[in-house]
Amino acid sequence: MKTTLSENWAKCGVEAGDTLLIHTSLRRTLSNYDTTPEIVLESFLDVLGEEGTLLLPLFNFEFTKGVPFDIRTTPSQMGALTEAGRLHPGAVRSGHPIYSFAAIGAKAYRFNVDNFSGYGSESPFTILCELDGKIGIIDLMDQNSMTFYHHIEELHDVPYRYHKEFTGNYTDAQGETTERTYSLFVRDIQKGVLTDVNPMGEVLWEKGLYTGDRPKEATGFRVISANEMFEEVSKVIKDGRAEELLYSIESDE
């Protein structure tokens, strides 16, 4: 079964040696292949090979509510596959208490960062681009997966988002607890801004930047180059089309 899964990922655009960030909804995959999150994790590591690196989101939003963060134990809220990645013996966890990642593989050490801003220029998203990485998604629409959009928006300092800081107790890898402050580039709800990126996702399909299958079809897995996506979304922002393709304004009605 692991071999079949690895073949599926390869057919959709994953290659040996890639650095790959994945967002996943595994319900259909686990059912269709009678498998486990751990086997799915190993299937990705197998296709990436010894020179590849797998990146998984360990996002947890409790820090924004005043709940302490412990980089050693705070769980992911992004599903069973990401928890399997967090617990993998070779995993390196990045330091942001809200938007941390688990990295496994040859370039995992590159993601051993403690970035102040969740999406900013020192975040794992930037490192993914520096490594000419890819983003893969299983059975999720862009709206429910592609946090990378916000990285692009932050680097362009879009006016419909702003920097918001969160402070709380943070326990590091050595077990030392201190009070720390981190930032997120959040949507401006006072202006009625709603994240609405599915239209941009359709543009990416139309331009042939996504390879693989649409959500809930066949494998449900699609892949895109992070740098190609960055370039295409940047054009939209620079052309003043963000409201059309990346966000909408909530109606007063």
JOGIQUI-V133955 format. One record per residue. N is the residue number from 1. SS is DSSP state (H for helix, E for strand, - for the rest). PSI is psi in whole degrees, 0 to 359 (none if undefined). OMEGA is omega in radians with two decimals (NA if undefined). Layout:
N/SS/PSI/OMEGA, N/SS/PSI/OMEGA
This chain:
1/-/320/3.13, 2/H/321/3.13, 3/H/319/3.12, 4/H/316/3.11, 5/H/315/3.13, 6/H/320/3.12, 7/H/322/3.10, 8/H/313/-3.10, 9/H/321/3.14, 10/H/319/3.13, 11/H/332/-3.10, 12/-/356/3.01, 13/-/4/3.10, 14/-/135/-3.12, 15/-/156/3.06, 16/-/135/3.14, 17/-/352/3.12, 18/-/153/2.81, 19/E/120/-2.96, 20/E/121/2.97, 21/E/130/3.14, 22/E/139/2.98, 23/E/135/-2.95, 24/E/145/2.81, 25/-/112/-2.93, 26/-/358/-3.02, 27/H/310/-3.08, 28/H/321/3.13, 29/H/313/-3.13, 30/H/322/3.14, 31/H/314/-3.08, 32/H/327/-3.05, 33/H/5/3.12, 34/-/58/-3.03, 35/-/190/-3.09, 36/-/161/3.08, 37/H/324/-3.13, 38/H/320/3.12, 39/H/321/3.08, 40/H/316/3.11, 41/H/312/-3.12, 42/H/328/3.13, 43/H/323/3.07, 44/H/317/3.13, 45/H/324/3.13, 46/H/314/-3.10, 47/H/329/3.10, 48/H/330/3.09, 49/-/183/-3.05, 50/-/332/-3.11, 51/-/356/-3.11, 52/-/169/3.14, 53/E/132/3.11, 54/E/135/-3.13, 55/E/127/-3.12, 56/E/137/3.12, 57/E/129/3.08, 58/-/36/-3.01, 59/-/135/3.11, 60/-/125/-2.96, 61/-/9/-3.08, 62/H/331/3.14, 63/H/328/3.13, 64/H/345/-3.12, 65/H/9/3.11, 66/-/5/3.13, 67/-/131/-3.14, 68/-/150/3.10, 69/E/136/3.06, 70/E/112/-3.06, 71/-/341/-3.12, 72/-/332/-2.96, 73/-/342/-3.09, 74/-/123/-3.04, 75/-/162/2.99, 76/-/148/3.02, 77/-/18/-3.05, 78/-/19/3.01, 79/-/172/-2.99, 80/H/324/-3.13, 81/H/320/-3.12, 82/H/326/3.07, 83/H/322/3.06, 84/H/322/3.10, 85/H/318/3.13, 86/H/323/-3.07, 87/-/356/3.14, 88/-/135/-3.05, 89/-/339/-3.14, 90/-/7/-3.03, 91/-/139/2.99, 92/E/127/-3.10, 93/E/128/3.06, 94/-/164/-2.83, 95/-/346/-3.08, 96/-/129/-3.02, 97/-/348/3.13, 98/-/311/-3.12, 99/-/69/3.05, 100/-/164/-3.14, 101/E/153/2.93, 102/E/128/3.09, 103/E/134/-3.12, 104/E/127/3.06, 105/E/196/-2.96, 106/-/323/-3.08, 107/-/19/-3.11, 108/H/325/-3.11, 109/H/333/-3.13, 110/H/336/-3.06, 111/H/10/3.07, 112/-/71/-3.07, 113/-/155/3.08, 114/-/75/-3.05, 115/-/136/-3.14, 116/-/315/-3.13, 117/E/134/-3.06, 118/-/324/-3.08, 119/-/3/-2.88, 120/-/192/-3.02, 121/-/344/3.11, 122/-/11/-3.07, 123/-/167/3.05, 124/H/336/3.10, 125/H/319/3.10, 126/H/318/3.13, 127/H/321/3.09, 128/H/317/3.12, 129/H/319/3.13, 130/H/329/3.13, 131/-/8/-3.12, 132/-/45/-3.04, 133/-/177/3.14, 134/E/161/3.06, 135/E/129/3.11, 136/E/146/-3.08, 137/E/132/3.07, 138/E/118/2.94, 139/-/31/3.07, 140/-/141/2.99, 141/-/161/3.10, 142/H/321/-3.10, 143/H/329/-3.05, 144/H/16/-3.07, 145/-/319/-2.86, 146/-/73/3.08, 147/-/340/3.14, 148/H/331/3.07, 149/H/319/-3.07, 150/H/330/3.02, 151/H/314/3.14, 152/H/318/3.13, 153/H/319/-3.13, 154/H/318/-3.13, 155/H/340/3.04, 156/-/2/3.10, 157/-/54/-3.09, 158/-/148/-3.03, 159/-/349/-3.11, 160/-/6/3.02, 161/E/162/3.11, 162/E/163/-3.11, 163/E/127/3.12, 164/E/134/-3.09, 165/E/148/3.13, 166/E/134/-3.11, 167/E/139/3.12, 168/E/180/3.12, 169/E/135/-3.03, 170/E/124/3.09, 171/E/124/-3.07, 172/-/185/-3.06, 173/-/338/3.11, 174/-/1/3.11, 175/-/9/3.14, 176/-/130/-3.11, 177/E/128/3.09, 178/E/167/3.04, 179/E/128/-3.11, 180/E/158/3.11, 181/E/135/3.11, 182/E/164/-3.04, 183/E/152/2.96, 184/E/147/3.08, 185/E/93/-2.95, 186/E/159/3.11, 187/E/150/-3.10, 188/-/93/-3.09, 189/H/338/3.09, 190/H/334/3.09, 191/H/4/3.13, 192/-/22/-3.08, 193/E/129/3.06, 194/E/131/3.03, 195/E/129/-3.04, 196/-/74/-2.97, 197/-/355/-3.14, 198/H/324/3.07, 199/H/323/3.09, 200/H/325/3.08, 201/H/321/3.10, 202/H/324/3.08, 203/H/319/3.14, 204/H/322/3.05, 205/H/312/-3.08, 206/H/327/-3.13, 207/-/1/3.10, 208/-/19/-3.13, 209/-/332/3.00, 210/-/137/2.97, 211/E/151/-3.14, 212/E/214/-2.98, 213/-/149/3.07, 214/-/162/3.13, 215/-/136/3.08, 216/-/10/3.06, 217/-/131/-3.14, 218/-/238/-3.14, 219/-/338/-3.07, 220/-/10/-3.01, 221/E/129/3.08, 222/E/156/-3.03, 223/E/144/3.08, 224/E/147/3.02, 225/E/130/3.13, 226/H/318/-3.11, 227/H/322/3.10, 228/H/321/3.08, 229/H/317/3.13, 230/H/315/-3.11, 231/H/317/-3.08, 232/H/318/3.14, 233/H/324/3.09, 234/H/319/3.10, 235/H/316/-3.14, 236/H/316/3.14, 237/H/313/-3.12, 238/H/329/-3.13, 239/-/2/3.13, 240/-/28/-3.09, 241/-/14/-3.08, 242/H/319/-3.13, 243/H/332/3.13, 244/H/327/-2.94, 245/H/341/-3.06, 246/-/335/3.12, 247/E/165/3.04, 248/E/168/3.11, 249/E/127/-3.11, 250/-/133/-3.14, 251/-/147/3.09, 252/-/347/-3.09, 253/-/none/NA
